[in-house]
Amino acid sequence: MKDDIDELKVLMNFIINYPFGSAI
């Protein structure tokens, strides 16, 4: 369960930060 939450957190973080990373 912990691993699943951590994986989701990383995935969400990537999706949220991707546009900003591309813009910069």
Sequence and secondary structure as in RCSB ss.txt:
>XXXX:A:sequence
MKDDIDELKVLMNFIINYPFGSAI
>XXXX:A:secstr
 HHHHHHHHHHHHHHHHHHHHHH 
